[in-house]
Amino acid sequence: MGIIRAAKLGFDYFRYEEEGAEPEATRAIDDVNLDIQAGQFIAVLGHNGSGKSTLAKHINGLLVPTEGTLWVDNMDTSEEEDIWKIRQKAGMVFQNPDNQIIGSVVEEDVGFGPENIGIPTEEIWKRVDESLQATGMVAYRHHSPNKLSGGQKQRVAIAGVMAMRPECIVLDEPTAMLDPNGRKEVLKAVRELNEKEGVTVILITHYMEEVVFADHVFVMDQGRVVMQGTPREVFSRVEELKALRLDVPQVTLLAHELKQAGVEIPDGILTIEELVDALCQ
Protein backbone atom coordinates (compact mmCIF):
# COMPACT_ATOMS: atom_id res chain seq x y z
CA MET A 1 0.00 0.00 0.00
CA GLY A 2 1.18 3.50 -0.84
CA ILE A 3 2.04 6.38 1.45
CA ILE A 4 -0.81 8.39 -0.11
CA ARG A 5 -4.03 6.60 -1.03
CA ALA A 6 -7.46 7.84 -2.04
CA ALA A 7 -10.59 5.77 -2.54
CA LYS A 8 -13.67 7.25 -4.24
CA LEU A 9 -12.61 10.68 -3.00
CA GLY A 10 -15.16 13.43 -3.47
CA PHE A 11 -15.37 17.02 -2.29
CA ASP A 12 -18.01 19.74 -2.63
CA TYR A 13 -17.61 23.46 -2.10
CA PHE A 14 -20.79 25.06 -0.74
CA ARG A 15 -21.91 28.59 -1.52
CA TYR A 16 -24.58 30.29 0.56
CA GLU A 17 -26.49 32.92 -1.43
CA GLU A 18 -29.03 33.97 1.19
CA GLU A 19 -29.54 33.30 4.87
CA GLY A 20 -31.81 30.30 5.35
CA ALA A 21 -31.59 29.21 1.70
CA GLU A 22 -30.23 25.83 0.62
CA PRO A 23 -26.51 26.09 -0.20
CA GLU A 24 -25.36 25.60 -3.78
CA ALA A 25 -22.85 22.76 -4.09
CA THR A 26 -20.01 22.72 -6.59
CA ARG A 27 -18.22 19.39 -7.03
CA ALA A 28 -14.46 20.04 -7.05
CA ILE A 29 -13.25 16.44 -6.64
CA ASP A 30 -15.20 13.50 -8.06
CA ASP A 31 -14.45 9.80 -7.54
CA VAL A 32 -10.66 10.13 -7.38
CA ASN A 33 -8.61 7.01 -6.68
CA LEU A 34 -4.86 7.19 -6.04
CA ASP A 35 -2.10 4.92 -4.79
CA ILE A 36 1.21 6.78 -4.50
CA GLN A 37 4.24 4.81 -3.36
CA ALA A 38 6.91 6.14 -1.00
CA GLY A 39 9.83 7.73 -2.85
CA GLN A 40 7.94 8.44 -6.06
CA PHE A 41 7.97 11.74 -7.95
CA ILE A 42 4.35 12.38 -8.91
CA ALA A 43 3.09 15.19 -11.15
CA VAL A 44 -0.54 16.33 -11.22
CA LEU A 45 -1.67 18.29 -14.27
CA GLY A 46 -4.86 20.13 -15.10
CA HIS A 47 -6.17 23.47 -16.28
CA ASN A 48 -7.45 26.05 -13.79
CA GLY A 49 -10.48 24.71 -11.96
CA SER A 50 -9.68 21.06 -12.70
CA GLY A 51 -9.45 20.18 -8.99
CA LYS A 52 -5.70 19.67 -8.65
CA SER A 53 -5.18 22.28 -5.88
CA THR A 54 -8.23 20.99 -4.01
CA LEU A 55 -6.68 17.52 -4.15
CA ALA A 56 -3.40 18.91 -2.78
CA LYS A 57 -5.19 20.40 0.22
CA HIS A 58 -6.74 17.03 1.01
CA ILE A 59 -3.32 15.37 1.21
CA ASN A 60 -2.25 17.83 3.90
CA GLY A 61 -5.57 17.63 5.73
CA LEU A 62 -6.49 21.24 5.00
CA LEU A 63 -9.73 19.95 3.47
CA VAL A 64 -11.77 16.95 4.61
CA PRO A 65 -13.50 14.72 2.04
CA THR A 66 -17.21 15.09 1.41
CA GLU A 67 -17.17 11.49 0.19
CA GLY A 68 -14.66 8.66 0.20
CA THR A 69 -11.39 8.49 2.08
CA LEU A 70 -7.84 9.76 1.80
CA TRP A 71 -5.08 8.10 3.82
CA VAL A 72 -1.60 9.42 4.57
CA ASP A 73 0.63 6.59 5.79
CA ASN A 74 -2.54 4.63 6.68
CA MET A 75 -4.00 7.55 8.67
CA ASP A 76 -7.46 8.76 7.64
CA THR A 77 -7.39 12.53 7.07
CA SER A 78 -10.97 12.74 8.36
CA GLU A 79 -9.83 11.63 11.83
CA GLU A 80 -9.17 14.86 13.73
CA GLU A 81 -6.92 13.21 16.30
CA ASP A 82 -4.45 12.23 13.56
CA ILE A 83 -4.32 15.52 11.69
CA TRP A 84 -1.14 16.79 13.36
CA LYS A 85 0.68 13.53 12.61
CA ILE A 86 -0.59 13.69 9.01
CA ARG A 87 0.81 17.19 8.55
CA GLN A 88 4.17 16.05 9.85
CA LYS A 89 4.14 13.20 7.32
CA ALA A 90 2.98 15.36 4.39
CA GLY A 91 4.40 18.88 4.25
CA MET A 92 2.88 21.55 2.01
CA VAL A 93 4.50 24.26 -0.11
CA PHE A 94 2.16 26.86 -1.57
CA GLN A 95 2.29 28.93 -4.73
CA ASN A 96 3.36 32.15 -3.00
CA PRO A 97 6.42 31.67 -0.72
CA ASP A 98 5.64 34.95 1.08
CA ASN A 99 2.65 33.20 2.64
CA GLN A 100 4.97 30.72 4.37
CA ILE A 101 8.07 32.75 5.23
CA ILE A 102 7.80 34.49 8.61
CA GLY A 103 11.38 34.82 9.84
CA SER A 104 13.58 37.89 9.39
CA VAL A 105 16.62 35.70 8.67
CA VAL A 106 16.64 32.60 6.45
CA GLU A 107 18.00 30.15 9.02
CA GLU A 108 15.53 31.35 11.67
CA ASP A 109 12.65 30.85 9.27
CA VAL A 110 13.75 27.31 8.40
CA GLY A 111 14.06 26.45 12.08
CA PHE A 112 10.67 27.87 13.06
CA GLY A 113 8.67 24.70 12.34
CA PRO A 114 10.85 22.29 14.35
CA GLU A 115 11.05 24.81 17.21
CA ASN A 116 7.27 25.12 17.22
CA ILE A 117 6.83 21.39 17.83
CA GLY A 118 9.40 21.26 20.62
CA ILE A 119 12.43 19.80 18.87
CA PRO A 120 15.62 20.24 20.99
CA THR A 121 17.84 23.17 19.95
CA GLU A 122 20.78 21.03 18.85
CA GLU A 123 18.51 18.94 16.62
CA ILE A 124 16.86 22.07 15.20
CA TRP A 125 20.19 23.44 13.96
CA LYS A 126 21.10 20.06 12.53
CA ARG A 127 17.82 20.05 10.58
CA VAL A 128 18.35 23.64 9.45
CA ASP A 129 21.82 22.77 8.13
CA GLU A 130 20.57 19.67 6.31
CA SER A 131 17.53 21.42 4.82
CA LEU A 132 19.53 24.40 3.57
CA GLN A 133 22.09 22.02 2.09
CA ALA A 134 19.39 19.98 0.36
CA THR A 135 17.82 23.07 -1.21
CA GLY A 136 21.08 24.78 -2.12
CA MET A 137 20.52 27.74 0.21
CA VAL A 138 23.43 27.43 2.67
CA ALA A 139 25.11 30.57 1.31
CA TYR A 140 21.98 32.59 2.11
CA ARG A 141 21.38 31.38 5.65
CA HIS A 142 22.11 34.81 7.21
CA HIS A 143 20.24 36.81 4.56
CA SER A 144 16.87 38.47 4.94
CA PRO A 145 14.21 36.52 2.97
CA ASN A 146 12.81 39.84 1.77
CA LYS A 147 15.97 40.46 -0.26
CA LEU A 148 15.91 37.11 -2.05
CA SER A 149 14.62 36.39 -5.54
CA GLY A 150 11.33 34.60 -6.03
CA GLY A 151 13.07 31.30 -6.75
CA GLN A 152 15.30 31.65 -3.69
CA LYS A 153 12.29 32.45 -1.48
CA GLN A 154 10.52 29.34 -2.71
CA ARG A 155 13.60 27.23 -1.92
CA VAL A 156 13.57 28.70 1.61
CA ALA A 157 9.90 27.72 1.92
CA ILE A 158 10.77 24.18 0.78
CA ALA A 159 13.66 24.07 3.28
CA GLY A 160 11.28 25.11 6.06
CA VAL A 161 8.99 22.22 5.22
CA MET A 162 11.91 19.80 4.92
CA ALA A 163 13.12 20.75 8.40
CA MET A 164 9.93 19.13 9.70
CA ARG A 165 11.25 15.86 8.22
CA PRO A 166 8.16 14.92 6.18
CA GLU A 167 8.13 11.69 4.20
CA CYS A 168 6.06 13.41 1.53
CA ILE A 169 6.09 16.99 0.27
CA VAL A 170 3.17 18.45 -1.70
CA LEU A 171 4.00 21.44 -3.89
CA ASP A 172 0.94 23.35 -5.10
CA GLU A 173 2.11 25.17 -8.24
CA PRO A 174 5.33 26.33 -6.54
CA THR A 175 6.73 27.96 -9.68
CA ALA A 176 3.60 29.71 -10.94
CA MET A 177 4.77 33.15 -9.78
CA LEU A 178 8.40 32.75 -10.86
CA ASP A 179 10.38 33.68 -13.95
CA PRO A 180 12.02 30.88 -16.01
CA ASN A 181 15.26 31.00 -13.99
CA GLY A 182 13.33 30.80 -10.73
CA ARG A 183 11.35 27.82 -12.03
CA LYS A 184 14.59 26.03 -12.92
CA GLU A 185 16.02 26.70 -9.44
CA VAL A 186 12.99 25.30 -7.66
CA LEU A 187 12.58 22.28 -9.94
CA LYS A 188 16.26 21.39 -9.46
CA ALA A 189 15.85 21.53 -5.67
CA VAL A 190 12.68 19.43 -5.82
CA ARG A 191 14.28 16.77 -8.01
CA GLU A 192 17.29 16.52 -5.72
CA LEU A 193 15.04 16.10 -2.68
CA ASN A 194 13.37 13.21 -4.44
CA GLU A 195 16.49 11.58 -5.86
CA LYS A 196 18.98 12.14 -3.03
CA GLU A 197 16.75 12.37 0.04
CA GLY A 198 14.12 9.82 -1.04
CA VAL A 199 11.25 12.20 -0.29
CA THR A 200 7.94 11.46 -1.98
CA VAL A 201 7.15 14.49 -4.14
CA ILE A 202 3.70 15.45 -5.39
CA LEU A 203 4.07 18.37 -7.77
CA ILE A 204 0.93 20.24 -8.83
CA THR A 205 1.81 22.22 -11.94
CA HIS A 206 0.72 23.50 -15.33
CA TYR A 207 4.25 23.79 -16.70
CA MET A 208 4.70 20.72 -18.88
CA GLU A 209 8.50 20.82 -18.86
CA GLU A 210 8.42 20.22 -15.09
CA VAL A 211 6.68 16.89 -15.60
CA VAL A 212 9.26 15.20 -17.83
CA PHE A 213 11.24 13.66 -14.95
CA ALA A 214 8.24 12.45 -12.91
CA ASP A 215 7.70 8.74 -12.25
CA HIS A 216 3.96 9.00 -12.79
CA VAL A 217 1.54 11.65 -14.01
CA PHE A 218 -2.11 12.20 -13.15
CA VAL A 219 -4.16 14.47 -15.43
CA MET A 220 -7.29 16.01 -13.93
CA ASP A 221 -10.37 17.55 -15.53
CA GLN A 222 -13.64 18.56 -13.83
CA GLY A 223 -12.49 17.02 -10.57
CA ARG A 224 -11.69 13.60 -12.04
CA VAL A 225 -8.49 11.80 -12.98
CA VAL A 226 -8.98 11.43 -16.73
CA MET A 227 -5.53 10.23 -17.74
CA GLN A 228 -2.52 8.75 -16.01
CA GLY A 229 0.75 7.02 -16.80
CA THR A 230 4.43 7.76 -17.22
CA PRO A 231 5.33 11.13 -18.79
CA ARG A 232 6.06 9.37 -22.08
CA GLU A 233 2.70 7.59 -22.04
CA VAL A 234 0.78 10.76 -21.19
CA PHE A 235 2.59 13.04 -23.63
CA SER A 236 2.11 10.52 -26.42
CA ARG A 237 -1.57 11.54 -26.35
CA VAL A 238 -1.08 15.05 -27.72
CA GLU A 239 -4.52 15.50 -29.26
CA GLU A 240 -6.28 14.31 -26.09
CA LEU A 241 -4.25 16.74 -23.99
CA LYS A 242 -5.14 19.57 -26.37
CA ALA A 243 -8.82 18.67 -25.97
CA LEU A 244 -8.33 19.07 -22.23
CA ARG A 245 -6.87 22.57 -22.84
CA LEU A 246 -3.39 21.43 -21.85
CA ASP A 247 -0.08 21.94 -23.58
CA VAL A 248 2.77 19.49 -24.03
CA PRO A 249 6.52 20.21 -23.86
CA GLN A 250 7.61 22.17 -26.93
CA VAL A 251 9.95 19.45 -28.12
CA THR A 252 7.13 16.88 -27.78
CA LEU A 253 4.83 19.08 -29.86
CA LEU A 254 7.50 19.56 -32.52
CA ALA A 255 8.08 15.80 -32.70
CA HIS A 256 4.31 15.23 -32.97
CA GLU A 257 4.01 17.69 -35.85
CA LEU A 258 7.00 16.14 -37.64
CA LYS A 259 5.40 12.71 -37.33
CA GLN A 260 2.14 14.06 -38.74
CA ALA A 261 4.15 15.43 -41.65
CA GLY A 262 5.46 11.93 -42.40
CA VAL A 263 8.72 11.77 -40.46
CA GLU A 264 9.14 8.34 -38.86
CA ILE A 265 9.83 9.05 -35.17
CA PRO A 266 8.35 7.49 -32.03
CA ASP A 267 5.56 9.00 -29.94
CA GLY A 268 6.25 10.68 -26.62
CA ILE A 269 9.55 12.41 -27.34
CA LEU A 270 10.41 14.27 -24.12
CA THR A 271 13.80 15.93 -24.62
CA ILE A 272 15.81 17.63 -27.35
CA GLU A 273 18.38 14.84 -27.12
CA GLU A 274 15.72 12.22 -27.78
CA LEU A 275 14.44 14.14 -30.80
CA VAL A 276 17.95 14.52 -32.24
CA ASP A 277 18.60 10.78 -31.77
CA ALA A 278 15.27 9.90 -33.40
CA LEU A 279 15.96 12.12 -36.41
CA CYS A 280 19.45 10.64 -36.84
CA GLN A 281 18.20 7.05 -36.98
Long-range contacts (C-beta under 8 A, 24 or more apart in sequence): 1-35, 1-74, 2-34, 2-35, 2-36, 2-37, 2-38, 3-36, 3-37, 3-38, 3-72, 3-73, 3-89, 3-167, 3-168, 3-200, 4-34, 4-35, 4-36, 4-59, 4-70, 4-71, 4-72, 4-90, 4-168, 4-200, 4-202, 5-34, 5-35, 5-36, 5-70, 5-71, 6-32, 6-33, 6-34, 6-58, 6-68, 6-69, 6-70, 6-71, 7-33, 7-68, 7-69, 7-70, 8-32, 8-33, 8-67, 8-68, 8-69, 9-33, 9-34, 9-55, 9-58, 9-65, 9-67, 9-68, 9-69, 9-70, 10-65, 10-66, 10-67, 10-68, 11-54, 11-58, 11-63, 11-65, 11-66, 11-67, 11-223, 12-66, 27-223, 28-54, 28-223, 29-54, 29-55, 29-58, 29-65, 29-66, 29-223, 30-222, 30-223, 30-224, 31-68, 31-224, 32-68, 32-223, 32-224, 32-225, 33-225, 34-218, 34-225, 36-168, 36-200, 36-202, 36-216, 37-200, 38-167, 38-168, 38-198, 38-200, 39-194, 39-198, 39-199, 39-200, 40-200, 40-201, 40-215, 40-216, 41-191, 41-194, 41-200, 41-201, 41-203, 41-213, 41-214, 41-215, 41-216, 42-200, 42-201, 42-202, 42-203, 42-214, 42-215, 42-216, 42-217, 42-218, 43-203, 43-205, 43-210, 43-211, 43-214, 43-216, 43-217, 43-218, 43-231, 44-202, 44-203, 44-204, 44-205, 44-217, 44-218, 44-219, 44-220, 45-205, 45-206, 45-208, 45-211, 45-217, 45-218, 45-219, 45-220, 45-234, 45-246, 46-206, 46-219, 46-220, 46-221, 46-244, 46-246, 47-206, 47-221, 47-244, 47-245, 47-246, 48-206, 50-220, 50-221, 50-222, 50-223, 51-220, 51-222, 51-223, 51-224, 52-204, 52-220, 53-172, 53-173, 53-204, 54-223, 55-204, 55-220, 56-92, 56-170, 56-172, 56-202, 56-204, 57-92, 57-172, 59-90, 59-92, 59-168, 59-170, 59-202, 60-86, 60-87, 60-90, 60-91, 60-92, 60-170, 61-86, 61-87, 61-90, 62-92, 72-168, 73-167, 88-117, 88-164, 88-165, 88-166, 89-166, 89-167, 89-168, 90-166, 90-167, 90-168, 90-169, 90-170, 91-161, 91-162, 91-164, 91-166, 91-168, 91-169, 91-170, 92-161, 92-169, 92-170, 92-172, 93-154, 93-157, 93-158, 93-161, 93-169, 93-170, 93-171, 93-172, 93-174, 94-157, 94-172, 94-174, 95-172, 95-173, 95-174, 95-176, 95-177, 96-177, 97-150, 97-153, 97-154, 97-156, 97-157, 97-174, 98-153, 100-157, 100-160, 100-161, 101-145, 101-153, 101-156, 101-157, 101-160, 103-145, 104-144, 104-145, 105-141, 105-142, 105-143, 105-144, 105-145, 106-132, 106-137, 106-140, 106-141, 106-142, 106-143, 106-144, 106-145, 106-148, 106-156, 107-132, 107-141, 107-142, 109-145, 109-156, 109-160, 110-156, 110-159, 110-160, 110-163, 111-163, 112-160, 113-160, 113-161, 113-163, 113-164, 114-163, 114-164, 117-164, 124-163, 127-163, 127-165, 128-159, 128-163, 130-162, 130-163, 131-159, 131-160, 131-162, 131-163, 132-159, 134-159, 134-162, 134-189, 134-192, 134-193, 134-196, 134-197, 135-159, 135-162, 135-189, 135-193, 136-185, 136-188, 136-189, 136-192, 149-182, 150-177, 150-178, 150-179, 150-182, 151-175, 151-178, 151-179, 151-181, 151-182, 151-183, 151-184, 151-185, 151-186, 152-182, 152-185, 154-178, 154-182, 154-185, 154-186, 155-185, 155-186, 155-189, 158-186, 158-189, 158-190, 158-193, 162-193, 162-197, 162-199, 166-199, 167-199, 167-200, 168-199, 168-200, 168-201, 168-202, 169-193, 169-199, 169-200, 169-201, 169-202, 170-202, 170-204, 171-201, 171-202, 171-203, 171-204, 171-205, 172-204, 173-204, 173-205, 173-206, 174-203, 174-205, 175-205, 175-207, 175-210, 176-205, 176-206, 183-207, 183-210, 206-246, 208-235, 208-246, 208-247, 208-248, 208-249, 208-252, 209-249, 209-250, 211-235, 211-249, 212-249, 212-270, 212-271, 219-244, 219-246, 231-268, 231-270, 232-267, 232-268, 232-270, 233-268, 235-268, 235-270, 236-267, 236-268, 251-275
